[in-house]
Amino acid sequence: MSACIIGWSHTPFGKHDALDLETLIVKVAREAVADAGLEPKDIDAIYLGHLNAGFVRQEFPSSLTLQAYDEWRFKPATRVENACATGSAAIHQGLNAIAAKKARRVLVVGVEKMTEVTGQQVGECLIRASYLKEEGETQGGFAGIFGGITNLYFQKHGDQSDALARIAAKNHKNGSVNPLAHMRKELSYEFCRNASDKNPFVAGPLKRSDCSLVSDGAAAVVLADLDTALASRKAVAFRAAEHVNDFLPMSRRDITLFEGCEVAWKKALSNAKLGLSDLSLVETHDCFTVAELIEYEAMGLTPRGQGFRAIQEGWTEKTGKLPVNPSGGLKSKGHPVGATGVSMHVMGAMQVTGTAGEIQVPGAKLAGIFNMGGAAVANYVSILEPLRT
C-alpha cells in the first residue's frame, strides 16, 4: 500500500455524559493532527465514520470536524457509514483518496455517542443493520441474531459455552490494564461460564458476559502518502487492506462460517505475501464472544468446528502463539460503532510501534485487524507493519 498512519488519537471508551458528539470529534481531530506533527493546513481531506442510526439527533455531522480549526473551512469532509465496520470504511476512503492522488494527508475520525438513548432504543437502532424483511423482528435485536447464530453453531459442533466463557475472560483480563477500555475489570472464567443474577442469559446461549458494551467514544488517525510518511516522526504502513461484502440476508448464507471474513483474510494474507503465523497479534471483531470463536476458524487459525482449541490451548492469550484482542476487544474496550474500526487501527499501530503500554505484545511487528459490519456482511482486514517508529 502507498499510504501510512503517521498519527493517532483515542478517547477512553465509556459513558461520557459531559461530552457530546461534536466535543468527541474535535478532541480526537486536534490530538491526531498534533500527534502526526502536522499543522491544520496540512490536511487535504477528512472522512468521518459515524453510524448514528438514531443514537443522536445530529444526522449531518461531517462538517463538525471543521469545528476543530478555522483553517479547515472549505476542506472536503465526508461522512462514511458501513454498519459496525464504519470506522474501517472511513479509513478505506482515506486510503483510496491517497492512492488516487487526490490527497496527500487525510484525517479519519470514527465516533459514536450511543448512551443518550435507552437500551431498548439502542437495540432498535442496531437491528437496522440486519435484513429487515427477514430479521427485523428478531427478539432481542442483534443479540437475538447472534444468539441464533450461536444455537446453529452449537447444533453443528456441540455446546461451546466453555470456549465462549474463556474468550470473555481473556478479553476482560486484557482490557483490565487498557486505560482506554470501557470496562477495566477482570471477569473470571467461572463468572462468565455460569448464569447468575449478575450474568443472566440475554439471547439463546449468550449471557451478558458474551455481549459487547454500549459505549461512547472517538478515535482518529492521520493517513499520509509514502513521501510524507518517510519524513514523519513515526509511520505505520498498510501491508494489506482488503474489503469484501457478503449477502445481507442470512438466509442466503451458512451464517456459522463467516465466509466474507474468510475471503477478506485470504486476500489480505495473499497480497501481503504472509501466512497467519507471521502475524504478531490480531485485533478482531468480538461484538459477541461467538463471533470471535467463528473468526478463529474463518481466519484459518483452526479447522472449521475446532475454534475452541485456540482458546482452550491458550493460543490466543496475550502470551500465546497468536494473541487475539490484547486491547480487550469490543467485549472489554467497548463498541462505539463508528469509532470501533478506527480504534482497532490505533491499537494495531500502537502495538507495532511498541507504544501500547501495558497491553503491549512484546516484539510485535505485524498486526492483523478484522472489523465487520452486520453479521459478517461488510468485512475489512488490514495488516499493519512499522515503517518508522
ROKEDREN-561083 format. One record per residue (C-alpha): residue number from 1; residue in one letter; chain; x, y, z. Coordinates in steps of 0.2 Angstrom, whole numbers, plus 5000, padded with zeros to 4 digits. Example, Ala and Ser with C-alpha at 12.3 -4.5 7.8 and 13.67 -1.06 7.14 Angstrom:
BEGIN
+-----+----+----+------+------+------+
!   i ! aa ! ch !    X !    Y !    Z !
+-----+----+----+------+------+------+
!   1 !  A !  A ! 5062 ! 4978 ! 5039 !
!   2 !  S !  A ! 5068 ! 4995 ! 5036 !
+-----+----+----+------+------+------+
END
This chain:
BEGIN
+-----+----+----+------+------+------+
!   i ! aa ! ch !    X !    Y !    Z !
+-----+----+----+------+------+------+
!   1 !  M !  A ! 5000 ! 5000 ! 5000 !
!   2 !  S !  A ! 5006 ! 5018 ! 4997 !
!   3 !  A !  A ! 4998 ! 5025 ! 5012 !
!   4 !  C !  A ! 5004 ! 5025 ! 5031 !
!   5 !  I !  A ! 4997 ! 5030 ! 5048 !
!   6 !  I !  A ! 5008 ! 5044 ! 5054 !
!   7 !  G !  A ! 4997 ! 5050 ! 5069 !
!   8 !  W !  A ! 4983 ! 5045 ! 5080 !
!   9 !  S !  A ! 4972 ! 5049 ! 5095 !
!  10 !  H !  A ! 4959 ! 5039 ! 5105 !
!  11 !  T !  A ! 4947 ! 5044 ! 5119 !
!  12 !  P !  A ! 4943 ! 5032 ! 5133 !
!  13 !  F !  A ! 4928 ! 5022 ! 5128 !
!  14 !  G !  A ! 4913 ! 5023 ! 5141 !
!  15 !  K !  A ! 4898 ! 5033 ! 5146 !
!  16 !  H !  A ! 4903 ! 5051 ! 5143 !
!  17 !  D !  A ! 4888 ! 5062 ! 5149 !
!  18 !  A !  A ! 4898 ! 5078 ! 5148 !
!  19 !  L !  A ! 4905 ! 5075 ! 5130 !
!  20 !  D !  A ! 4893 ! 5077 ! 5116 !
!  21 !  L !  A ! 4896 ! 5071 ! 5098 !
!  22 !  E !  A ! 4905 ! 5087 ! 5092 !
!  23 !  T !  A ! 4916 ! 5088 ! 5108 !
!  24 !  L !  A ! 4922 ! 5070 ! 5104 !
!  25 !  I !  A ! 4926 ! 5074 ! 5086 !
!  26 !  V !  A ! 4935 ! 5090 ! 5089 !
!  27 !  K !  A ! 4946 ! 5082 ! 5103 !
!  28 !  V !  A ! 4952 ! 5067 ! 5093 !
!  29 !  A !  A ! 4954 ! 5078 ! 5077 !
!  30 !  R !  A ! 4965 ! 5090 ! 5086 !
!  31 !  E !  A ! 4975 ! 5077 ! 5095 !
!  32 !  A !  A ! 4978 ! 5066 ! 5080 !
!  33 !  V !  A ! 4985 ! 5081 ! 5069 !
!  34 !  A !  A ! 4997 ! 5086 ! 5083 !
!  35 !  D !  A ! 5002 ! 5068 ! 5085 !
!  36 !  A !  A ! 5007 ! 5067 ! 5067 !
!  37 !  G !  A ! 5017 ! 5083 ! 5069 !
!  38 !  L !  A ! 5007 ! 5092 ! 5056 !
!  39 !  E !  A ! 4998 ! 5109 ! 5055 !
!  40 !  P !  A ! 4979 ! 5110 ! 5052 !
!  41 !  K !  A ! 4983 ! 5117 ! 5035 !
!  42 !  D !  A ! 4992 ! 5101 ! 5030 !
!  43 !  I !  A ! 4976 ! 5091 ! 5030 !
!  44 !  D !  A ! 4969 ! 5089 ! 5012 !
!  45 !  A !  A ! 4953 ! 5079 ! 5016 !
!  46 !  I !  A ! 4943 ! 5072 ! 5030 !
!  47 !  Y !  A ! 4932 ! 5057 ! 5032 !
!  48 !  L !  A ! 4921 ! 5054 ! 5047 !
!  49 !  G !  A ! 4915 ! 5037 ! 5052 !
!  50 !  H !  A ! 4898 ! 5038 ! 5061 !
!  51 !  L !  A ! 4884 ! 5026 ! 5061 !
!  52 !  N !  A ! 4871 ! 5036 ! 5071 !
!  53 !  A !  A ! 4855 ! 5026 ! 5065 !
!  54 !  G !  A ! 4846 ! 5037 ! 5078 !
!  55 !  F !  A ! 4858 ! 5037 ! 5093 !
!  56 !  V !  A ! 4859 ! 5056 ! 5092 !
!  57 !  R !  A ! 4848 ! 5069 ! 5083 !
!  58 !  Q !  A ! 4863 ! 5076 ! 5073 !
!  59 !  E !  A ! 4861 ! 5067 ! 5056 !
!  60 !  F !  A ! 4873 ! 5078 ! 5046 !
!  61 !  P !  A ! 4890 ! 5078 ! 5056 !
!  62 !  S !  A ! 4904 ! 5078 ! 5043 !
!  63 !  S !  A ! 4907 ! 5097 ! 5045 !
!  64 !  L !  A ! 4908 ! 5095 ! 5064 !
!  65 !  T !  A ! 4926 ! 5091 ! 5060 !
!  66 !  L !  A ! 4929 ! 5108 ! 5054 !
!  67 !  Q !  A ! 4925 ! 5115 ! 5072 !
!  68 !  A !  A ! 4942 ! 5109 ! 5077 !
!  69 !  Y !  A ! 4951 ! 5123 ! 5066 !
!  70 !  D !  A ! 4945 ! 5138 ! 5057 !
!  71 !  E !  A ! 4958 ! 5134 ! 5044 !
!  72 !  W !  A ! 4948 ! 5119 ! 5039 !
!  73 !  R !  A ! 4934 ! 5129 ! 5032 !
!  74 !  F !  A ! 4931 ! 5123 ! 5014 !
!  75 !  K !  A ! 4941 ! 5107 ! 5016 !
!  76 !  P !  A ! 4931 ! 5092 ! 5009 !
!  77 !  A !  A ! 4924 ! 5082 ! 5023 !
!  78 !  T !  A ! 4913 ! 5067 ! 5020 !
!  79 !  R !  A ! 4903 ! 5055 ! 5032 !
!  80 !  V !  A ! 4906 ! 5036 ! 5029 !
!  81 !  E !  A ! 4894 ! 5023 ! 5035 !
!  82 !  N !  A ! 4895 ! 5004 ! 5034 !
!  83 !  A !  A ! 4887 ! 4997 ! 5050 !
!  84 !  C !  A ! 4899 ! 4991 ! 5063 !
!  85 !  A !  A ! 4913 ! 4992 ! 5050 !
!  86 !  T !  A ! 4910 ! 5011 ! 5048 !
!  87 !  G !  A ! 4927 ! 5016 ! 5055 !
!  88 !  S !  A ! 4937 ! 5004 ! 5044 !
!  89 !  A !  A ! 4926 ! 5010 ! 5029 !
!  90 !  A !  A ! 4931 ! 5028 ! 5033 !
!  91 !  I !  A ! 4949 ! 5023 ! 5033 !
!  92 !  H !  A ! 4947 ! 5014 ! 5016 !
!  93 !  Q !  A ! 4940 ! 5030 ! 5009 !
!  94 !  G !  A ! 4956 ! 5039 ! 5015 !
!  95 !  L !  A ! 4967 ! 5026 ! 5008 !
!  96 !  N !  A ! 4958 ! 5027 ! 4991 !
!  97 !  A !  A ! 4960 ! 5046 ! 4991 !
!  98 !  I !  A ! 4978 ! 5045 ! 4993 !
!  99 !  A !  A ! 4980 ! 5031 ! 4981 !
! 100 !  A !  A ! 4971 ! 5041 ! 4968 !
! 101 !  K !  A ! 4982 ! 5056 ! 4972 !
! 102 !  K !  A ! 4968 ! 5067 ! 4977 !
! 103 !  A !  A ! 4976 ! 5070 ! 4994 !
! 104 !  R !  A ! 4992 ! 5068 ! 5002 !
! 105 !  R !  A ! 4987 ! 5069 ! 5020 !
! 106 !  V !  A ! 4970 ! 5063 ! 5026 !
! 107 !  L !  A ! 4961 ! 5064 ! 5043 !
! 108 !  V !  A ! 4950 ! 5050 ! 5048 !
! 109 !  V !  A ! 4939 ! 5051 ! 5063 !
! 110 !  G !  A ! 4927 ! 5037 ! 5070 !
! 111 !  V !  A ! 4914 ! 5042 ! 5083 !
! 112 !  E !  A ! 4899 ! 5037 ! 5091 !
! 113 !  K !  A ! 4888 ! 5043 ! 5105 !
! 114 !  M !  A ! 4877 ! 5029 ! 5110 !
! 115 !  T !  A ! 4871 ! 5032 ! 5128 !
! 116 !  E !  A ! 4859 ! 5047 ! 5125 !
! 117 !  V !  A ! 4845 ! 5034 ! 5121 !
! 118 !  T !  A ! 4838 ! 5020 ! 5131 !
! 119 !  G !  A ! 4844 ! 5002 ! 5130 !
! 120 !  Q !  A ! 4828 ! 4997 ! 5120 !
! 121 !  Q !  A ! 4832 ! 5012 ! 5108 !
! 122 !  V !  A ! 4850 ! 5006 ! 5106 !
! 123 !  G !  A ! 4843 ! 4989 ! 5100 !
! 124 !  E !  A ! 4831 ! 4997 ! 5088 !
! 125 !  C !  A ! 4845 ! 5007 ! 5080 !
! 126 !  L !  A ! 4857 ! 4992 ! 5079 !
! 127 !  I !  A ! 4844 ! 4980 ! 5071 !
! 128 !  R !  A ! 4843 ! 4991 ! 5056 !
! 129 !  A !  A ! 4860 ! 4984 ! 5051 !
! 130 !  S !  A ! 4851 ! 4967 ! 5048 !
! 131 !  Y !  A ! 4840 ! 4962 ! 5033 !
! 132 !  L !  A ! 4824 ! 4969 ! 5040 !
! 133 !  K !  A ! 4812 ! 4959 ! 5028 !
! 134 !  E !  A ! 4818 ! 4943 ! 5037 !
! 135 !  E !  A ! 4827 ! 4948 ! 5053 !
! 136 !  G !  A ! 4820 ! 4964 ! 5058 !
! 137 !  E !  A ! 4808 ! 4956 ! 5071 !
! 138 !  T !  A ! 4821 ! 4946 ! 5079 !
! 139 !  Q !  A ! 4818 ! 4946 ! 5098 !
! 140 !  G !  A ! 4832 ! 4953 ! 5107 !
! 141 !  G !  A ! 4838 ! 4963 ! 5092 !
! 142 !  F !  A ! 4856 ! 4960 ! 5087 !
! 143 !  A !  A ! 4859 ! 4950 ! 5102 !
! 144 !  G !  A ! 4845 ! 4939 ! 5097 !
! 145 !  I !  A ! 4853 ! 4937 ! 5079 !
! 146 !  F !  A ! 4869 ! 4932 ! 5087 !
! 147 !  G !  A ! 4860 ! 4921 ! 5099 !
! 148 !  G !  A ! 4853 ! 4912 ! 5084 !
! 149 !  I !  A ! 4870 ! 4910 ! 5076 !
! 150 !  T !  A ! 4876 ! 4903 ! 5092 !
! 151 !  N !  A ! 4862 ! 4890 ! 5093 !
! 152 !  L !  A ! 4866 ! 4885 ! 5075 !
! 153 !  Y !  A ! 4884 ! 4883 ! 5078 !
! 154 !  F !  A ! 4881 ! 4873 ! 5094 !
! 155 !  Q !  A ! 4870 ! 4861 ! 5084 !
! 156 !  K !  A ! 4884 ! 4858 ! 5071 !
! 157 !  H !  A ! 4898 ! 4857 ! 5083 !
! 158 !  G !  A ! 4892 ! 4854 ! 5101 !
! 159 !  D !  A ! 4889 ! 4865 ! 5115 !
! 160 !  Q !  A ! 4904 ! 4878 ! 5116 !
! 161 !  S !  A ! 4899 ! 4888 ! 5131 !
! 162 !  D !  A ! 4916 ! 4884 ! 5139 !
! 163 !  A !  A ! 4925 ! 4892 ! 5124 !
! 164 !  L !  A ! 4914 ! 4907 ! 5125 !
! 165 !  A !  A ! 4917 ! 4909 ! 5143 !
! 166 !  R !  A ! 4936 ! 4908 ! 5141 !
! 167 !  I !  A ! 4935 ! 4921 ! 5127 !
! 168 !  A !  A ! 4926 ! 4933 ! 5138 !
! 169 !  A !  A ! 4938 ! 4930 ! 5152 !
! 170 !  K !  A ! 4953 ! 4933 ! 5141 !
! 171 !  N !  A ! 4947 ! 4949 ! 5134 !
! 172 !  H !  A ! 4942 ! 4956 ! 5151 !
! 173 !  K !  A ! 4959 ! 4951 ! 5158 !
! 174 !  N !  A ! 4967 ! 4960 ! 5143 !
! 175 !  G !  A ! 4956 ! 4975 ! 5145 !
! 176 !  S !  A ! 4958 ! 4977 ! 5163 !
! 177 !  V !  A ! 4975 ! 4985 ! 5160 !
! 178 !  N !  A ! 4970 ! 4996 ! 5145 !
! 179 !  P !  A ! 4967 ! 5014 ! 5151 !
! 180 !  L !  A ! 4956 ! 5017 ! 5135 !
! 181 !  A !  A ! 4944 ! 5002 ! 5139 !
! 182 !  H !  A ! 4926 ! 5005 ! 5144 !
! 183 !  M !  A ! 4926 ! 4990 ! 5157 !
! 184 !  R !  A ! 4943 ! 4989 ! 5165 !
! 185 !  K !  A ! 4938 ! 4974 ! 5176 !
! 186 !  E !  A ! 4943 ! 4956 ! 5176 !
! 187 !  L !  A ! 4929 ! 4943 ! 5175 !
! 188 !  S !  A ! 4933 ! 4925 ! 5180 !
! 189 !  Y !  A ! 4930 ! 4910 ! 5169 !
! 190 !  E !  A ! 4918 ! 4904 ! 5182 !
! 191 !  F !  A ! 4908 ! 4920 ! 5182 !
! 192 !  C !  A ! 4907 ! 4920 ! 5163 !
! 193 !  R !  A ! 4903 ! 4902 ! 5162 !
! 194 !  N !  A ! 4889 ! 4901 ! 5174 !
! 195 !  A !  A ! 4872 ! 4911 ! 5173 !
! 196 !  S !  A ! 4868 ! 4922 ! 5188 !
! 197 !  D !  A ! 4858 ! 4937 ! 5193 !
! 198 !  K !  A ! 4873 ! 4947 ! 5188 !
! 199 !  N !  A ! 4876 ! 4937 ! 5172 !
! 200 !  P !  A ! 4859 ! 4932 ! 5165 !
! 201 !  F !  A ! 4856 ! 4924 ! 5149 !
! 202 !  V !  A ! 4852 ! 4938 ! 5136 !
! 203 !  A !  A ! 4848 ! 4928 ! 5120 !
! 204 !  G !  A ! 4849 ! 4910 ! 5117 !
! 205 !  P !  A ! 4865 ! 4903 ! 5125 !
! 206 !  L !  A ! 4873 ! 4920 ! 5126 !
! 207 !  K !  A ! 4874 ! 4928 ! 5143 !
! 208 !  R !  A ! 4878 ! 4946 ! 5147 !
! 209 !  S !  A ! 4896 ! 4942 ! 5148 !
! 210 !  D !  A ! 4896 ! 4937 ! 5130 !
! 211 !  C !  A ! 4890 ! 4954 ! 5123 !
! 212 !  S !  A ! 4900 ! 4969 ! 5119 !
! 213 !  L !  A ! 4896 ! 4986 ! 5128 !
! 214 !  V !  A ! 4886 ! 5001 ! 5123 !
! 215 !  S !  A ! 4899 ! 5014 ! 5123 !
! 216 !  D !  A ! 4903 ! 5032 ! 5118 !
! 217 !  G !  A ! 4920 ! 5037 ! 5111 !
! 218 !  A !  A ! 4930 ! 5043 ! 5097 !
! 219 !  A !  A ! 4947 ! 5038 ! 5088 !
! 220 !  A !  A ! 4956 ! 5046 ! 5074 !
! 221 !  V !  A ! 4971 ! 5043 ! 5063 !
! 222 !  V !  A ! 4981 ! 5054 ! 5050 !
! 223 !  L !  A ! 4985 ! 5045 ! 5034 !
! 224 !  A !  A ! 4999 ! 5051 ! 5023 !
! 225 !  D !  A ! 5007 ! 5046 ! 5006 !
! 226 !  L !  A ! 5024 ! 5037 ! 5007 !
! 227 !  D !  A ! 5034 ! 5053 ! 5004 !
! 228 !  T !  A ! 5026 ! 5062 ! 5019 !
! 229 !  A !  A ! 5027 ! 5046 ! 5029 !
! 230 !  L !  A ! 5046 ! 5044 ! 5026 !
! 231 !  A !  A ! 5049 ! 5062 ! 5033 !
! 232 !  S !  A ! 5037 ! 5059 ! 5048 !
! 233 !  R !  A ! 5042 ! 5055 ! 5066 !
! 234 !  K !  A ! 5033 ! 5039 ! 5065 !
! 235 !  A !  A ! 5024 ! 5029 ! 5052 !
! 236 !  V !  A ! 5014 ! 5013 ! 5051 !
! 237 !  A !  A ! 5012 ! 5005 ! 5034 !
! 238 !  F !  A ! 4997 ! 4995 ! 5027 !
! 239 !  R !  A ! 5005 ! 4979 ! 5021 !
! 240 !  A !  A ! 4987 ! 4975 ! 5016 !
! 241 !  A !  A ! 4969 ! 4982 ! 5016 !
! 242 !  E !  A ! 4955 ! 4972 ! 5010 !
! 243 !  H !  A ! 4936 ! 4974 ! 5010 !
! 244 !  V !  A ! 4923 ! 4962 ! 5004 !
! 245 !  N !  A ! 4904 ! 4962 ! 5006 !
! 246 !  D !  A ! 4893 ! 4947 ! 5008 !
! 247 !  F !  A ! 4874 ! 4945 ! 5005 !
! 248 !  L !  A ! 4864 ! 4954 ! 5018 !
! 249 !  P !  A ! 4851 ! 4941 ! 5021 !
! 250 !  M !  A ! 4857 ! 4927 ! 5032 !
! 251 !  S !  A ! 4846 ! 4915 ! 5023 !
! 252 !  R !  A ! 4857 ! 4916 ! 5008 !
! 253 !  R !  A ! 4872 ! 4910 ! 5018 !
! 254 !  D !  A ! 4879 ! 4897 ! 5030 !
! 255 !  I !  A ! 4880 ! 4910 ! 5044 !
! 256 !  T !  A ! 4891 ! 4899 ! 5055 !
! 257 !  L !  A ! 4905 ! 4901 ! 5043 !
! 258 !  F !  A ! 4908 ! 4920 ! 5041 !
! 259 !  E !  A ! 4913 ! 4917 ! 5023 !
! 260 !  G !  A ! 4916 ! 4935 ! 5020 !
! 261 !  C !  A ! 4928 ! 4936 ! 5034 !
! 262 !  E !  A ! 4937 ! 4921 ! 5027 !
! 263 !  V !  A ! 4938 ! 4928 ! 5010 !
! 264 !  A !  A ! 4945 ! 4945 ! 5016 !
! 265 !  W !  A ! 4958 ! 4937 ! 5027 !
! 266 !  K !  A ! 4964 ! 4926 ! 5012 !
! 267 !  K !  A ! 4965 ! 4941 ! 5000 !
! 268 !  A !  A ! 4975 ! 4951 ! 5013 !
! 269 !  L !  A ! 4987 ! 4937 ! 5018 !
! 270 !  S !  A ! 4990 ! 4933 ! 4999 !
! 271 !  N !  A ! 4993 ! 4951 ! 4994 !
! 272 !  A !  A ! 5004 ! 4954 ! 5009 !
! 273 !  K !  A ! 5013 ! 4938 ! 5005 !
! 274 !  L !  A ! 5011 ! 4932 ! 5023 !
! 275 !  G !  A ! 5004 ! 4917 ! 5032 !
! 276 !  L !  A ! 4993 ! 4919 ! 5048 !
! 277 !  S !  A ! 5008 ! 4913 ! 5058 !
! 278 !  D !  A ! 5018 ! 4928 ! 5053 !
! 279 !  L !  A ! 5007 ! 4940 ! 5062 !
! 280 !  S !  A ! 5012 ! 4946 ! 5080 !
! 281 !  L !  A ! 4994 ! 4949 ! 5085 !
! 282 !  V !  A ! 4976 ! 4951 ! 5079 !
! 283 !  E !  A ! 4963 ! 4963 ! 5084 !
! 284 !  T !  A ! 4946 ! 4955 ! 5079 !
! 285 !  H !  A ! 4928 ! 4960 ! 5080 !
! 286 !  D !  A ! 4921 ! 4951 ! 5095 !
! 287 !  C !  A ! 4904 ! 4960 ! 5096 !
! 288 !  F !  A ! 4899 ! 4944 ! 5104 !
! 289 !  T !  A ! 4910 ! 4930 ! 5110 !
! 290 !  V !  A ! 4903 ! 4918 ! 5097 !
! 291 !  A !  A ! 4909 ! 4930 ! 5084 !
! 292 !  E !  A ! 4927 ! 4929 ! 5090 !
! 293 !  L !  A ! 4926 ! 4910 ! 5090 !
! 294 !  I !  A ! 4920 ! 4908 ! 5072 !
! 295 !  E !  A ! 4933 ! 4921 ! 5067 !
! 296 !  Y !  A ! 4947 ! 4909 ! 5073 !
! 297 !  E !  A ! 4941 ! 4897 ! 5060 !
! 298 !  A !  A ! 4937 ! 4910 ! 5046 !
! 299 !  M !  A ! 4955 ! 4917 ! 5048 !
! 300 !  G !  A ! 4962 ! 4900 ! 5047 !
! 301 !  L !  A ! 4969 ! 4898 ! 5064 !
! 302 !  T !  A ! 4959 ! 4881 ! 5067 !
! 303 !  P !  A ! 4949 ! 4870 ! 5055 !
! 304 !  R !  A ! 4930 ! 4873 ! 5055 !
! 305 !  G !  A ! 4922 ! 4867 ! 5071 !
! 306 !  Q !  A ! 4938 ! 4867 ! 5081 !
! 307 !  G !  A ! 4939 ! 4886 ! 5086 !
! 308 !  F !  A ! 4938 ! 4880 ! 5104 !
! 309 !  R !  A ! 4955 ! 4873 ! 5103 !
! 310 !  A !  A ! 4963 ! 4891 ! 5100 !
! 311 !  I !  A ! 4956 ! 4897 ! 5117 !
! 312 !  Q !  A ! 4957 ! 4881 ! 5126 !
! 313 !  E !  A ! 4975 ! 4878 ! 5122 !
! 314 !  G !  A ! 4980 ! 4896 ! 5125 !
! 315 !  W !  A ! 4985 ! 4901 ! 5108 !
! 316 !  T !  A ! 4975 ! 4917 ! 5108 !
! 317 !  E !  A ! 4981 ! 4923 ! 5125 !
! 318 !  K !  A ! 4992 ! 4938 ! 5126 !
! 319 !  T !  A ! 5007 ! 4926 ! 5129 !
! 320 !  G !  A ! 5000 ! 4913 ! 5116 !
! 321 !  K !  A ! 5006 ! 4910 ! 5098 !
! 322 !  L !  A ! 4994 ! 4922 ! 5091 !
! 323 !  P !  A ! 4987 ! 4935 ! 5104 !
! 324 !  V !  A ! 4969 ! 4940 ! 5099 !
! 325 !  N !  A ! 4962 ! 4956 ! 5106 !
! 326 !  P !  A ! 4976 ! 4961 ! 5118 !
! 327 !  S !  A ! 4967 ! 4978 ! 5119 !
! 328 !  G !  A ! 4952 ! 4969 ! 5127 !
! 329 !  G !  A ! 4942 ! 4969 ! 5111 !
! 330 !  L !  A ! 4925 ! 4976 ! 5109 !
! 331 !  K !  A ! 4920 ! 4965 ! 5124 !
! 332 !  S !  A ! 4930 ! 4975 ! 5136 !
! 333 !  K !  A ! 4936 ! 4990 ! 5127 !
! 334 !  G !  A ! 4919 ! 4994 ! 5121 !
! 335 !  H !  A ! 4910 ! 4996 ! 5104 !
! 336 !  P !  A ! 4905 ! 5014 ! 5100 !
! 337 !  V !  A ! 4900 ! 5008 ! 5082 !
! 338 !  G !  A ! 4908 ! 5022 ! 5071 !
! 339 !  A !  A ! 4924 ! 5023 ! 5081 !
! 340 !  T !  A ! 4927 ! 5004 ! 5083 !
! 341 !  G !  A ! 4936 ! 5001 ! 5066 !
! 342 !  V !  A ! 4947 ! 5017 ! 5069 !
! 343 !  S !  A ! 4951 ! 5011 ! 5087 !
! 344 !  M !  A ! 4956 ! 4994 ! 5080 !
! 345 !  H !  A ! 4969 ! 5003 ! 5069 !
! 346 !  V !  A ! 4975 ! 5014 ! 5083 !
! 347 !  M !  A ! 4978 ! 4998 ! 5094 !
! 348 !  G !  A ! 4987 ! 4990 ! 5080 !
! 349 !  A !  A ! 4998 ! 5005 ! 5076 !
! 350 !  M !  A ! 5002 ! 5006 ! 5094 !
! 351 !  Q !  A ! 5007 ! 4988 ! 5095 !
! 352 !  V !  A ! 5019 ! 4988 ! 5080 !
! 353 !  T !  A ! 5027 ! 5004 ! 5086 !
! 354 !  G !  A ! 5030 ! 4997 ! 5103 !
! 355 !  T !  A ! 5020 ! 5011 ! 5112 !
! 356 !  A !  A ! 5005 ! 5001 ! 5118 !
! 357 !  G !  A ! 5010 ! 5002 ! 5136 !
! 358 !  E !  A ! 5003 ! 4988 ! 5147 !
! 359 !  I !  A ! 4993 ! 4979 ! 5133 !
! 360 !  Q !  A ! 5009 ! 4978 ! 5123 !
! 361 !  V !  A ! 5013 ! 4962 ! 5114 !
! 362 !  P !  A ! 5032 ! 4960 ! 5116 !
! 363 !  G !  A ! 5041 ! 4962 ! 5099 !
! 364 !  A !  A ! 5025 ! 4965 ! 5089 !
! 365 !  K !  A ! 5030 ! 4969 ! 5071 !
! 366 !  L !  A ! 5014 ! 4964 ! 5061 !
! 367 !  A !  A ! 4996 ! 4967 ! 5067 !
! 368 !  G !  A ! 4981 ! 4960 ! 5059 !
! 369 !  I !  A ! 4964 ! 4968 ! 5060 !
! 370 !  F !  A ! 4947 ! 4962 ! 5056 !
! 371 !  N !  A ! 4932 ! 4973 ! 5058 !
! 372 !  M !  A ! 4914 ! 4968 ! 5052 !
! 373 !  G !  A ! 4898 ! 4976 ! 5049 !
! 374 !  G !  A ! 4882 ! 4967 ! 5052 !
! 375 !  A !  A ! 4883 ! 4948 ! 5054 !
! 376 !  A !  A ! 4899 ! 4946 ! 5043 !
! 377 !  V !  A ! 4892 ! 4956 ! 5029 !
! 378 !  A !  A ! 4904 ! 4970 ! 5027 !
! 379 !  N !  A ! 4922 ! 4963 ! 5031 !
! 380 !  Y !  A ! 4938 ! 4973 ! 5032 !
! 381 !  V !  A ! 4955 ! 4966 ! 5035 !
! 382 !  S !  A ! 4971 ! 4976 ! 5037 !
! 383 !  I !  A ! 4989 ! 4971 ! 5041 !
! 384 !  L !  A ! 5000 ! 4984 ! 5048 !
! 385 !  E !  A ! 5019 ! 4985 ! 5050 !
! 386 !  P !  A ! 5030 ! 4999 ! 5056 !
! 387 !  L !  A ! 5039 ! 5010 ! 5043 !
! 388 !  R !  A ! 5046 ! 5022 ! 5055 !
! 389 !  T !  A ! 5045 ! 5021 ! 5074 !
+-----+----+----+------+------+------+
END
